[in-house]
């Protein structure tokens, strides 16, 4: 019950933040003043439930302020705020600012130090464009394009757009890095993400999975209809104990009906859940 009240307060704050993001498009300086006022109010917050999310609110406000300063060209001020943080979002924000200031060496040092996640490689490709290295950028974008498992993410579509541009006879290169917004209502995935979330939840609620999921277990989508041109999601549940692999279940969840079937990978057979349970 307490967590529900805390969650409710976080949702209320997200609504406030979304409203401020909209306001910032018309009056950024006034919005900066409101952010500072919210900072002070949050520091003095004594409410039992709001106090539990003070750190979350402070961090979201800090990130919003840095993003807004970047958007209005106050790059040095944005950098000062981002240097306070330690997240990957902070690091990418620093890269964006350094590129705008043409401090490419500083930007590259950060890029070389961050994990090789797909989104980060997309940022690296942006960086190559900004320093005129079209071929290096194109190579990375094409690598991203080949990974159909991420084609529901915004940056996948942006990578494809950049490929189309860079393959023109006289392409226009980027002169900035994609600054990922912290706006709560911004959709980083397309509509398919709702279905992906739902199929994960359906598998998690299966009796065979539910009892084991809390400890040393994971669920992942192996393939989606957008990847395999079929009408189902292939979802895998796996349980392990330290380095010893213990259990693996594979399920097909059909796109239109959300019917779940068990995939016997070893024998390449698809069974109804009832049929599968009889074999156990």
VEXDREN-2710 file (C-alpha; in Angstrom, 1 decimal):
% VEXDREN-2710
k/r/px/py/pz
1/UNK/0.0/0.0/0.0
2/UNK/2.8/2.4/0.9
3/UNK/4.6/1.7/-2.4
4/UNK/1.4/2.5/-4.3
5/UNK/1.3/5.9/-2.6
6/UNK/4.9/6.5/-3.4
7/UNK/4.3/5.5/-7.0
8/UNK/1.3/7.8/-7.2
9/UNK/3.5/10.7/-6.1
10/UNK/6.1/9.9/-8.8
11/UNK/3.3/9.8/-11.4
12/UNK/2.1/13.3/-10.2
13/UNK/5.7/14.6/-10.6
14/UNK/6.0/13.1/-14.0
15/UNK/2.8/15.0/-15.1
16/UNK/4.4/18.2/-13.7
17/UNK/7.6/17.5/-15.6
18/UNK/5.8/16.8/-18.9
19/UNK/3.9/20.1/-18.5
20/UNK/7.2/22.0/-17.9
21/UNK/8.8/20.4/-21.0
22/UNK/5.9/21.7/-23.1
23/UNK/6.2/25.2/-21.5
24/UNK/9.9/25.2/-22.2
25/UNK/9.3/25.1/-25.9
26/UNK/7.7/28.6/-25.7
27/UNK/9.4/30.2/-22.7
28/UNK/12.7/28.4/-21.7
29/UNK/13.9/31.1/-19.4
30/UNK/10.7/31.1/-17.4
31/UNK/10.8/27.3/-17.2
32/UNK/14.4/27.5/-15.8
33/UNK/13.1/29.6/-13.0
34/UNK/10.3/27.1/-12.3
35/UNK/12.9/24.3/-12.2
36/UNK/14.9/26.2/-9.6
37/UNK/11.8/26.7/-7.5
38/UNK/11.0/23.0/-7.7
39/UNK/14.5/22.2/-6.6
40/UNK/14.1/24.3/-3.4
41/UNK/10.6/22.8/-2.7
42/UNK/12.0/19.3/-3.1
43/UNK/14.9/20.0/-0.8
44/UNK/12.5/21.1/2.0
45/UNK/9.9/18.3/1.4
46/UNK/8.8/16.6/4.6
47/UNK/5.8/14.6/3.3
48/UNK/6.2/10.9/4.2
49/UNK/5.7/9.6/0.6
50/UNK/7.2/12.5/-1.4
51/UNK/10.3/12.3/0.8
52/UNK/11.0/8.8/-0.5
53/UNK/11.4/10.1/-4.1
54/UNK/13.4/13.2/-3.3
55/UNK/16.5/11.9/-5.0
56/UNK/14.6/10.8/-8.1
57/UNK/13.0/14.2/-8.4
58/UNK/16.2/16.1/-7.9
59/UNK/18.0/14.0/-10.5
60/UNK/15.1/14.4/-13.0
61/UNK/15.1/18.2/-12.5
62/UNK/18.9/18.4/-12.8
63/UNK/18.8/16.4/-16.1
64/UNK/15.9/18.6/-17.4
65/UNK/17.8/21.8/-16.6
66/UNK/21.0/20.5/-18.3
67/UNK/18.9/19.5/-21.4
68/UNK/17.1/22.9/-21.5
69/UNK/20.4/24.8/-21.2
70/UNK/21.8/22.8/-24.1
71/UNK/18.7/23.5/-26.2
72/UNK/19.1/27.3/-25.7
73/UNK/22.8/27.2/-26.4
74/UNK/24.1/27.6/-22.9
75/UNK/26.6/24.7/-23.4
76/UNK/29.1/25.6/-20.6
77/UNK/26.3/25.9/-18.0
78/UNK/24.8/22.6/-19.2
79/UNK/28.2/20.9/-18.8
80/UNK/28.5/22.2/-15.2
81/UNK/25.3/20.5/-14.3
82/UNK/26.0/17.2/-16.1
83/UNK/29.4/16.9/-14.4
84/UNK/27.6/16.5/-11.1
85/UNK/26.0/13.2/-12.3
86/UNK/27.6/9.8/-13.1
87/UNK/25.0/8.2/-15.3
88/UNK/25.3/7.2/-19.0
89/UNK/22.8/9.9/-19.7
90/UNK/25.1/12.5/-18.2
91/UNK/28.0/11.3/-20.3
92/UNK/26.1/11.5/-23.5
93/UNK/24.9/14.9/-22.6
94/UNK/28.5/16.0/-22.1
95/UNK/29.4/14.6/-25.5
96/UNK/26.6/16.7/-27.0
97/UNK/27.8/19.9/-25.4
98/UNK/31.5/19.3/-26.2
99/UNK/30.6/18.8/-29.9
100/UNK/28.7/22.0/-30.0
101/UNK/31.7/23.8/-28.5
102/UNK/33.9/22.0/-31.0
103/UNK/35.9/20.3/-28.2
104/UNK/36.0/17.1/-30.1
105/UNK/38.9/15.6/-28.2
106/UNK/37.0/15.8/-24.9
107/UNK/33.9/14.3/-26.6
108/UNK/35.9/11.4/-28.0
109/UNK/37.5/10.6/-24.7
110/UNK/34.1/10.2/-23.1
111/UNK/32.8/8.1/-26.1
112/UNK/35.9/5.8/-25.8
113/UNK/35.2/5.2/-22.1
114/UNK/31.5/4.3/-22.2
115/UNK/30.0/0.8/-22.7
116/UNK/29.6/-0.4/-26.2
117/UNK/25.7/-0.5/-26.1
118/UNK/23.9/0.0/-29.4
119/UNK/22.5/3.4/-28.5
120/UNK/26.1/4.5/-27.6
121/UNK/27.3/3.3/-31.0
122/UNK/24.6/5.3/-32.6
123/UNK/26.0/8.4/-30.7
124/UNK/29.5/7.5/-31.9
125/UNK/28.2/7.5/-35.5
126/UNK/26.7/10.9/-34.9
127/UNK/30.1/12.0/-33.6
128/UNK/31.9/10.8/-36.7
129/UNK/29.4/12.7/-38.9
130/UNK/30.0/15.9/-36.9
131/UNK/33.8/15.7/-37.6
132/UNK/33.3/14.9/-41.3
133/UNK/34.0/11.2/-41.2
134/UNK/31.0/10.1/-43.3
135/UNK/32.3/6.6/-44.1
136/UNK/32.9/5.6/-40.5
137/UNK/29.5/6.9/-39.5
138/UNK/27.8/5.0/-42.3
139/UNK/29.5/1.8/-41.3
140/UNK/28.1/2.0/-37.8
141/UNK/24.6/3.0/-38.9
142/UNK/24.5/-0.1/-41.2
143/UNK/25.6/-2.3/-38.3
144/UNK/22.7/-1.0/-36.3
145/UNK/20.3/-1.5/-39.2
146/UNK/21.2/-5.2/-39.4
147/UNK/20.1/-5.7/-35.8
148/UNK/16.3/-6.3/-36.3
149/UNK/15.9/-7.0/-32.6
150/UNK/16.1/-3.3/-31.9
151/UNK/14.0/-2.0/-34.8
152/UNK/11.2/-0.8/-32.4
153/UNK/13.6/1.8/-30.9
154/UNK/13.7/5.4/-32.0
155/UNK/17.4/5.4/-32.6
156/UNK/17.1/2.5/-35.0
157/UNK/14.8/4.5/-37.2
158/UNK/17.1/7.5/-36.9
159/UNK/20.0/5.3/-38.0
160/UNK/18.1/4.3/-41.1
161/UNK/17.3/7.9/-41.8
162/UNK/21.0/8.8/-41.6
163/UNK/21.9/5.9/-43.9
164/UNK/19.5/7.3/-46.5
165/UNK/21.0/10.8/-46.2
166/UNK/24.6/9.7/-46.2
167/UNK/24.1/7.6/-49.4
168/UNK/23.0/10.7/-51.3
169/UNK/25.4/12.3/-53.8
170/UNK/25.8/15.4/-51.7
171/UNK/24.7/14.4/-48.1
172/UNK/24.2/17.0/-45.4
173/UNK/26.3/15.8/-42.4
174/UNK/25.1/16.3/-38.8
175/UNK/26.8/19.0/-36.8
176/UNK/25.4/17.9/-33.5
177/UNK/24.8/14.7/-31.4
178/UNK/21.4/13.3/-30.7
179/UNK/20.5/14.5/-27.2
180/UNK/18.2/12.0/-25.6
181/UNK/15.4/13.8/-23.8
182/UNK/14.4/13.0/-20.2
183/UNK/10.7/13.9/-20.9
184/UNK/8.6/11.2/-19.2
185/UNK/6.0/10.9/-21.9
186/UNK/8.6/10.6/-24.7
187/UNK/8.2/7.2/-26.5
188/UNK/11.6/5.7/-27.0
189/UNK/9.9/2.7/-28.7
190/UNK/7.1/2.4/-31.2
191/UNK/3.7/0.8/-30.5
192/UNK/5.2/-2.7/-30.7
193/UNK/6.7/-2.0/-27.3
194/UNK/3.3/-2.4/-25.7
195/UNK/3.0/-5.9/-27.1
196/UNK/6.5/-6.7/-26.1
197/UNK/5.8/-5.7/-22.5
198/UNK/2.5/-7.7/-22.5
199/UNK/4.1/-10.9/-23.8
200/UNK/6.8/-10.7/-21.1
201/UNK/4.2/-10.3/-18.4
202/UNK/2.1/-13.2/-19.8
203/UNK/5.1/-15.5/-19.6
204/UNK/6.1/-14.2/-16.1
205/UNK/2.6/-15.2/-14.8
206/UNK/2.8/-18.8/-16.0
207/UNK/2.9/-21.1/-12.9
208/UNK/6.1/-22.8/-14.2
209/UNK/7.8/-19.4/-14.4
210/UNK/6.3/-17.4/-11.6
211/UNK/7.8/-19.3/-8.7
212/UNK/11.3/-19.3/-10.3
213/UNK/11.4/-15.8/-11.7
214/UNK/12.4/-14.0/-8.5
215/UNK/15.8/-15.7/-8.2
216/UNK/18.5/-16.1/-10.8
217/UNK/16.2/-16.1/-13.7
218/UNK/15.4/-14.0/-16.7
219/UNK/12.9/-13.5/-19.6
220/UNK/13.8/-12.2/-23.0
221/UNK/12.3/-11.9/-26.5
222/UNK/14.3/-13.9/-28.9
223/UNK/12.3/-12.9/-32.0
224/UNK/9.3/-10.6/-32.7
225/UNK/7.0/-10.5/-35.7
226/UNK/8.9/-7.6/-37.1
227/UNK/12.1/-9.7/-37.0
228/UNK/10.9/-13.1/-38.3
229/UNK/7.9/-12.0/-40.5
230/UNK/5.8/-14.5/-38.6
231/UNK/2.7/-14.0/-36.4
232/UNK/4.3/-14.7/-33.0
233/UNK/6.8/-13.6/-30.4
234/UNK/9.4/-16.1/-29.4
235/UNK/10.0/-15.6/-25.7
236/UNK/12.6/-17.5/-23.6
237/UNK/12.7/-18.0/-19.9
238/UNK/15.9/-19.2/-18.4
239/UNK/16.9/-20.1/-14.8
240/UNK/20.4/-20.6/-13.7
241/UNK/22.3/-21.3/-10.5
242/UNK/25.6/-19.5/-10.4
243/UNK/27.4/-20.7/-13.5
244/UNK/25.4/-23.9/-13.8
245/UNK/22.6/-23.7/-16.4
246/UNK/19.4/-25.3/-15.0
247/UNK/16.2/-24.5/-16.9
248/UNK/15.1/-23.1/-20.2
249/UNK/11.6/-22.7/-21.5
250/UNK/10.7/-21.4/-24.9
251/UNK/7.2/-20.0/-25.7
252/UNK/5.5/-18.7/-28.8
253/UNK/2.9/-15.9/-28.0
254/UNK/0.7/-15.2/-31.0
255/UNK/0.4/-11.5/-32.0
256/UNK/-3.3/-11.2/-32.5
257/UNK/-4.7/-13.5/-29.8
258/UNK/-1.8/-13.6/-27.3
259/UNK/-2.3/-17.4/-27.1
260/UNK/0.7/-19.0/-25.5
261/UNK/2.3/-22.3/-26.9
262/UNK/5.3/-24.1/-25.8
263/UNK/8.2/-24.5/-28.3
264/UNK/10.1/-27.8/-27.9
265/UNK/13.3/-26.5/-29.3
266/UNK/15.1/-29.8/-29.1
267/UNK/12.5/-31.6/-31.2
268/UNK/11.4/-28.6/-33.1
269/UNK/7.8/-29.0/-32.1
270/UNK/5.1/-26.6/-31.0
271/UNK/2.8/-27.8/-28.2
272/UNK/-0.2/-26.3/-26.4
273/UNK/0.5/-25.6/-22.8
274/UNK/-1.8/-28.5/-21.8
275/UNK/0.2/-30.9/-24.1
276/UNK/3.5/-29.6/-22.7
277/UNK/2.5/-30.0/-19.1
278/UNK/1.6/-33.7/-19.7
279/UNK/5.2/-34.3/-20.9
280/UNK/6.7/-32.9/-17.7
END
